[in-house]
Amino acid sequence: MITKNFTHQLSFGIVGSGTAGLISALLLRKAFPMSEITVISSTEIGIVGVGEGSTEHWSEFMKNCDIDLEEMIIASNATHKYGIRYEGWTEKTPRYFHSVGGIDEIFGWGIHATYASMLENEKLFTNNTTSIGLVRNQIRVMGLHRSTNQFHFDTFKLNEYFTHLCFKRSIKFVEGKVSKVSQNSENGNIYSVSTEEGNIVEADFWLDASGFKRVLMNAIGNTKWNSFSKYLLSDSAIAFPTESDPSGQIRPYTRAMAMDSGWMWEIPTQERRGNGYVYCSDFITDEQAVKEAEEKSGYKITNPRSFKFDAGYLDETWKGNCAAVGLASSFVEPLEATSIGSTIQQIKMLIPYMAAYDSSYTKSQKHFNKSFSEVMRNILTMIRLHYYSDRQDTPFWKAMSDMPINHELQELLDLWSERPPTRSDVPHLHMELFMTPHLAHVAQGQNVFSTESATRVLDRLNIRKEAENAVAQMREERHNHELIDHAEALRKLSTIDGEW
């Protein structure tokens, strides 16, 4: 048998040097160490800079790309993120956390028995499974900065740090704005991109990381958008910084505070807090949104960044020899910090296809787009779940309660009205951002589950005692570990190694 030797290495071109473009470059460099990777970057365009939180996929991304944890924390002013605190989203549960701690499955029947036990006893999942440090602004001493797999960042500093890493890893940067996208007349593939400054970049495969501008996708006519506006009302946002908490403490979690016409985030970094108000323009003007955000935050807001959006994703995220990533491919309001996580998953999904890529292949493209569609539907299910609320006190919340529910979420709501959650409730392709435990923590906060069904399961399987013991062990573990003040731990790290 004769084995062919394919010596040609794919070359990659990336338009955009925001977080999505740089994450893509670093992952591609790790996967394809001999490939030429070029990033077309314009300092005039800048970055959106509103997404300052990660999902749990961040830790694996750093391992994949050999990124030093302590160096990243120092360089990006990162802080620990152990979860998200929801405030005012329901009358039933005015405050609750989405922070997945310990889970257990007694006897392997697939039932989350500890969740069933907590439901029966009307105990919140996070309050019984996650370290007490969460509400004390403290972090575990054991493992210290490795005790979480999520972080908050100063987006601009993170961008500088990733650019530094890209240079060290022989990723080429070309400064300039795209002026022309040249395509093959036979198949429509992109063979070069020209800049206003006169540079011409050629590549075998392209990534559009140009944000909402979608420079490459618009050029090749790939504009069909699958909108989530049928299920979600929010279409606008303002973002603004405020000073750190005057107490000097740093919360190890994101705050998501329900507002009259949407919700507001607060994300702590080491030197400031990032804030924003996501809202529906049908119910509030930009000026009114600023005023309400000032009242909520207690700060005077000057020159907030603002943008409009239509939540959803491109119908063909990959077309020809070009794939969109980050905001160019999809955007759903930043309620669960999905932008960075979905970018990481996109590139990881794309790499196996690229390893076998040939410009004549079409089945791979079709399969990838189908898989990414499922990732986005998973995100929609999670975000829409937050709005499954008993609030009726403002026009926005009343209108939101009348909005349709996507069929994936409706199936879960129907299922959970009859039994507690199991590990198989959410299809698992290993690329979805949210599994059953993530959805369950939010679902409990939004008052979705049936207590009666939890009792029935514990009785019929005769596992109440085992489940209660497991919950007790989790509660003990919640308290039984040494803690250190979050802000102090970060200061000590910077003192030890202040230069990255």
C-alpha positions in Angstrom: 0.0 0.0 0.0 1.4 3.4 -1.0 0.8 6.3 1.4 0.7 9.7 -0.1 2.8 12.4 1.6 0.8 15.7 1.8 3.5 18.3 2.5 1.3 21.4 2.0 0.6 23.2 5.2 -2.6 25.2 5.4 -2.1 29.0 5.7 -4.6 31.0 7.7 -5.7 34.6 7.5 -7.7 36.2 10.3 -9.4 39.6 9.9 -9.8 41.2 13.3 -7.6 41.3 16.3 -10.1 41.5 19.1 -10.5 38.7 21.6 -12.1 36.3 19.1 -9.3 36.8 16.5 -6.5 36.4 19.0 -8.1 33.3 20.7 -8.4 31.8 17.2 -4.8 32.6 16.3 -3.5 31.0 19.5 -5.6 27.8 19.2 -4.7 27.5 15.5 -1.0 27.9 16.3 -1.2 25.2 18.9 -3.0 22.8 16.5 -1.0 23.7 13.4 2.6 24.5 14.6 4.0 24.7 11.0 1.2 26.8 9.4 1.6 30.5 8.5 -1.0 32.5 10.4 -1.6 36.2 9.6 -3.8 38.6 11.5 -5.1 41.7 9.8 -5.5 44.3 12.5 -6.6 47.9 12.5 -5.8 50.0 15.6 -8.3 52.6 14.3 -11.2 50.1 14.6 -10.4 48.9 18.1 -12.5 46.3 20.0 -16.0 46.3 21.5 -14.6 45.5 25.0 -17.9 44.7 26.7 -17.4 41.0 27.4 -15.2 40.7 30.4 -16.2 37.3 31.8 -15.5 33.8 30.7 -17.2 30.4 31.0 -15.6 27.3 32.4 -14.1 26.5 29.0 -11.4 29.1 29.7 -9.3 26.8 31.8 -9.0 24.2 29.1 -8.3 26.8 26.5 -5.3 28.0 28.6 -4.0 24.4 28.9 -4.4 23.8 25.2 -2.5 27.0 24.4 0.2 26.6 27.1 -0.8 29.9 28.8 0.6 30.5 32.2 -2.2 31.1 34.7 -0.5 33.5 37.0 0.9 35.4 34.1 -2.5 35.8 32.6 -4.0 37.0 35.8 -1.4 39.7 36.3 -1.4 40.8 32.7 -5.1 41.1 32.3 -6.1 42.3 35.8 -8.1 39.1 36.1 -10.2 38.1 39.0 -11.8 34.8 40.0 -15.3 34.1 38.7 -17.1 31.4 40.7 -20.5 32.1 39.3 -23.2 34.7 38.6 -25.5 36.2 41.2 -29.0 37.0 39.9 -30.8 39.8 41.6 -34.5 40.6 41.1 -35.3 38.1 38.3 -38.2 36.5 40.0 -40.6 37.2 42.9 -40.2 33.7 44.2 -36.3 33.8 44.5 -35.2 37.4 44.6 -31.5 36.4 44.8 -29.8 33.2 43.6 -26.5 32.0 42.2 -25.6 30.1 39.1 -22.5 28.4 40.4 -22.2 24.7 39.8 -20.4 23.0 42.7 -20.7 19.3 43.7 -23.2 17.1 42.1 -23.9 13.4 42.7 -25.8 10.5 41.1 -26.7 7.9 43.6 -26.5 4.3 42.2 -25.9 5.6 38.7 -29.5 5.8 37.6 -28.9 9.2 36.0 -31.0 11.1 38.5 -29.2 14.0 40.2 -30.3 12.6 43.6 -28.7 15.4 45.6 -30.7 17.9 43.5 -33.9 16.0 44.2 -33.1 16.0 47.9 -32.5 19.8 47.9 -35.7 20.4 46.0 -37.7 18.3 48.4 -36.3 20.4 51.3 -36.5 23.7 49.5 -32.8 24.3 49.6 -31.0 26.2 46.9 -28.4 24.2 45.0 -25.6 26.7 45.2 -26.1 27.3 48.9 -25.5 23.7 49.5 -22.8 22.8 47.0 -20.5 25.8 46.6 -17.8 27.2 48.9 -19.0 29.6 51.5 -16.2 31.9 50.2 -18.5 32.9 47.4 -20.6 35.1 49.6 -17.6 36.2 51.7 -15.5 37.4 48.8 -12.9 34.8 49.7 -11.3 32.0 47.7 -9.8 28.7 48.6 -6.2 28.6 49.8 -5.7 25.0 48.5 -5.1 25.3 44.7 -5.5 29.1 45.2 -5.8 30.6 41.7 -6.5 27.1 40.2 -9.5 26.7 42.4 -11.7 28.1 39.6 -11.8 27.6 35.8 -13.5 30.9 35.1 -12.3 34.5 35.3 -13.2 38.2 34.8 -10.8 40.3 32.7 -9.9 43.8 31.7 -10.7 43.2 28.1 -8.2 45.7 26.8 -5.4 44.4 28.9 -6.3 40.8 27.9 -6.1 41.9 24.3 -2.6 43.3 24.8 -1.4 40.2 26.5 -2.7 37.9 23.8 -1.1 40.1 21.2 2.2 39.7 23.0 1.7 35.9 23.0 0.9 35.8 19.3 4.1 37.7 18.5 6.1 35.3 20.6 4.5 32.4 18.7 5.4 33.7 15.2 1.9 34.8 14.3 2.2 37.6 11.8 0.3 40.9 12.1 -0.6 43.2 9.2 -1.8 46.6 10.2 -4.6 48.1 8.1 -8.3 48.3 7.2 -9.7 45.8 4.6 -10.3 47.5 1.3 -10.9 44.5 -1.0 -11.7 40.8 -0.8 -10.7 38.9 -3.9 -12.5 35.6 -4.7 -11.9 32.7 -7.0 -14.4 33.1 -10.0 -15.0 29.3 -10.1 -15.9 28.5 -6.5 -16.1 31.8 -4.7 -13.3 31.1 -2.3 -11.3 33.9 -1.0 -7.7 33.9 -2.2 -6.5 37.3 -0.9 -7.5 40.3 1.2 -6.1 43.8 0.5 -5.8 46.7 2.9 -6.2 50.4 2.4 -2.5 50.7 3.2 -1.6 48.6 0.1 -0.9 45.2 1.8 -2.1 42.0 0.2 -2.5 38.9 2.3 -3.1 35.5 0.8 -4.2 32.4 2.7 -5.8 29.0 2.2 -8.4 29.5 4.8 -9.9 32.6 6.4 -11.5 33.5 9.7 -13.8 36.5 9.9 -13.2 37.9 13.4 -14.2 41.5 12.5 -17.1 41.7 14.9 -20.5 43.1 13.9 -19.0 44.5 10.7 -18.6 40.9 9.3 -16.1 42.2 6.7 -15.5 38.9 5.0 -18.9 37.4 5.3 -20.6 40.5 3.8 -18.0 40.5 1.0 -18.8 36.9 0.0 -22.6 37.4 0.4 -23.0 35.2 3.4 -25.5 37.3 5.3 -28.5 35.0 6.2 -29.1 35.5 9.9 -31.0 33.2 12.3 -32.5 35.7 14.6 -33.6 34.9 18.2 -35.8 38.0 18.4 -38.8 35.8 18.4 -37.8 34.6 21.9 -35.7 37.5 23.3 -36.7 41.2 23.5 -33.3 42.9 24.3 -31.7 44.6 21.3 -29.5 47.4 22.8 -26.8 47.8 25.4 -24.7 50.5 27.0 -21.4 49.7 28.7 -19.4 51.9 31.2 -16.7 51.5 33.8 -16.9 52.4 37.5 -14.3 52.4 40.2 -13.7 49.4 42.3 -15.8 48.7 45.4 -14.9 51.4 48.0 -14.6 48.6 50.6 -11.5 47.3 48.8 -13.1 43.9 48.5 -13.5 42.1 45.1 -16.4 39.9 44.5 -15.5 36.5 43.0 -18.7 36.5 40.9 -20.6 38.5 38.3 -23.7 40.4 39.3 -26.8 40.3 36.9 -29.4 42.7 38.3 -32.8 42.8 36.7 -33.9 46.3 35.6 -37.2 47.8 34.4 -36.5 47.1 30.8 -33.8 44.4 30.9 -30.8 43.8 33.2 -27.5 45.2 34.2 -24.2 43.5 34.8 -21.3 44.3 37.2 -18.0 42.6 36.6 -15.0 43.2 38.9 -11.5 43.4 37.7 -8.5 44.3 39.9 -8.6 48.0 39.1 -12.2 48.8 38.3 -15.6 47.3 37.6 -17.1 46.8 34.2 -20.8 47.6 34.0 -23.6 47.6 31.4 -27.3 47.7 30.8 -28.9 45.3 28.3 -32.4 46.5 27.4 -35.2 46.6 24.8 -35.4 49.8 22.9 -39.2 49.3 22.5 -39.6 50.2 26.2 -36.8 52.6 27.0 -34.6 55.2 25.2 -30.9 55.3 25.4 -31.0 58.4 27.6 -33.5 56.7 29.9 -31.3 53.6 30.1 -28.4 55.8 31.2 -30.5 57.5 33.9 -31.8 54.2 35.3 -28.2 52.7 35.2 -27.0 55.7 37.2 -29.7 55.3 39.8 -28.9 51.6 40.1 -25.1 51.9 40.2 -24.9 55.2 42.1 -22.4 56.6 39.6 -22.6 59.4 37.1 -22.2 57.8 33.6 -20.2 59.8 31.1 -19.6 58.7 27.5 -21.0 55.2 27.7 -20.3 52.9 24.8 -23.5 51.8 23.2 -24.5 49.3 20.5 -27.5 47.7 18.9 -27.8 44.0 18.2 -30.0 41.3 16.9 -29.4 38.2 18.9 -28.8 35.1 16.8 -26.2 33.6 14.5 -25.2 33.2 10.9 -27.0 30.4 9.0 -23.7 29.3 7.5 -20.9 30.1 10.0 -18.5 28.3 7.6 -18.9 29.0 3.9 -16.3 28.1 1.2 -12.9 28.7 2.7 -14.1 31.2 5.3 -15.5 30.8 8.8 -16.9 33.5 11.0 -15.9 33.5 14.7 -16.9 35.6 17.7 -19.3 38.5 17.1 -19.0 38.0 13.4 -20.7 34.6 13.7 -23.1 35.0 16.6 -24.2 37.2 19.4 -26.6 36.6 22.3 -26.9 39.1 25.1 -24.0 38.7 27.6 -26.1 37.2 30.3 -23.9 34.1 30.7 -20.7 35.4 29.2 -21.2 33.2 26.2 -19.1 35.1 23.6 -15.7 34.0 24.7 -16.8 30.5 25.4 -18.6 30.0 22.1 -15.5 31.3 20.2 -13.3 28.8 22.0 -15.7 26.0 21.1 -16.0 27.1 17.5 -12.3 26.9 16.9 -11.9 23.6 18.7 -14.8 22.3 16.6 -13.2 23.6 13.4 -9.7 22.2 13.9 -10.4 18.5 13.1 -12.0 19.6 9.8 -9.1 21.9 9.0 -6.6 19.0 9.7 -8.2 17.1 6.7 -9.3 20.2 4.7 -9.5 20.3 1.0 -11.1 23.2 -0.9 -13.3 20.8 -2.8 -14.9 19.3 0.3 -18.5 20.3 1.1 -19.7 17.7 3.6 -17.4 18.9 6.4 -18.7 22.4 6.0 -22.3 21.2 6.2 -21.7 19.1 9.3 -19.8 21.9 11.1 -22.6 24.4 10.5 -25.2 21.9 11.8 -23.1 21.3 14.9 -22.6 25.0 15.6 -26.3 25.6 15.1 -26.9 23.1 18.0 -24.4 25.0 20.1 -26.3 28.2 19.5 -29.6 26.6 20.3 -28.2 25.4 23.6 -27.2 29.0 24.4 -30.6 30.2 23.4 -32.2 27.7 25.8 -30.0 28.9 28.7 -30.7 32.6 28.1 -34.4 32.2 27.5 -34.7 30.2 30.7 -33.6 33.3 32.7 -36.7 35.2 31.4 -39.1 32.4 32.4 -40.2 34.6 35.2 -43.1 35.5 37.4 -42.4 39.2 37.1 -45.2 41.3 35.7 -44.4 44.7 37.2 -43.1 46.6 34.2 -44.2 46.6 30.5 -40.9 44.9 29.5 -41.3 42.0 32.0 -45.0 41.6 31.1 -44.1 41.5 27.4 -41.3 39.0 28.0 -43.7 36.7 29.8 -45.8 36.6 26.6 -42.9 35.8 24.3 -42.7 32.3 22.7 -40.4 29.7 24.2 -38.0 27.8 22.0 -38.9 24.1 21.7 -35.7 22.9 23.4 -36.5 24.8 26.5 -40.2 23.9 26.4 -39.3 20.3 26.4 -37.2 20.8 29.5 -39.9 22.8 31.2 -42.5 20.1 30.5 -40.1 17.4 31.6 -39.1 19.1 34.8 -42.7 19.6 35.7 -42.9 15.9 36.0 -39.5 14.8 37.4 -36.2 16.2 38.7 -33.2 16.7 36.4 -31.0 13.9 35.1 -27.7 14.0 33.3 -29.3 13.0 30.0 -31.8 16.0 29.9 -29.5 18.0 27.6 -28.0 16.4 24.5 -24.2 16.2 24.9 -22.0 16.7 21.8 -19.1 17.9 24.1 -19.2 21.4 22.5 -22.4 22.8 24.1 -21.7 25.4 26.7 -24.4 24.4 29.1 -25.2 20.9 30.5 -28.0 19.9 32.9 -26.4 21.2 36.1 -25.9 24.7 34.6 -29.6 24.8 33.5 -30.8 23.3 36.7 -29.3 26.0 38.9 -31.0 28.7 36.9 -34.2 26.7 36.6 -34.5 26.3 40.4 -33.9 30.1 40.8 -36.7 30.7 38.3 -39.0 28.3 40.2 -39.3 25.7 37.5 -39.1 22.4 39.3 -41.8 20.2 40.9 -41.1 19.4 44.6 -43.7 16.6 44.5 -41.9 14.8 41.8 -38.6 15.0 43.7 -40.3 13.3 46.7 -41.7 10.6 44.4 -38.3 9.8 43.0 -36.6 9.6 46.4 -39.3 7.4 47.7 -39.6 4.9 44.9 -35.8 4.5 44.4 -35.4 4.4 48.2 -32.4 6.7 48.1 -33.5 9.6 50.4 -31.1 8.7 53.1 -28.2 8.3 50.7 -29.1 11.6 49.0 -29.4 13.5 52.3 -26.0 12.1 53.4 -24.5 13.3 50.1 -26.0 16.7 50.6 -24.7 16.9 54.2 -21.2 16.0 52.9 -21.4 18.8 50.3 -22.5 21.3 53.0 -19.6 20.2 55.2 -17.1 20.6 52.3 -18.7 24.0 51.6 -17.3 25.2 55.0 -14.4 22.8 55.6 -11.5 24.5 53.8 -9.2 27.3 54.4 -10.0 30.6 52.7 -8.2 33.8 51.9 -9.6 37.2 50.9 -10.0 37.4 47.1 -8.4 40.9 46.8 -5.5 40.0 49.1 -4.7 36.9 47.1 -4.5 38.9 43.9 -2.4 41.5 45.5 0.1 38.9 46.8 0.3 37.4 43.3 1.1 40.7 41.7 3.7 41.5 44.4 5.5 38.2 43.9 5.6 38.5 40.1 4.6 42.0 39.0 6.2 41.8 35.5 4.9 39.4 32.9 
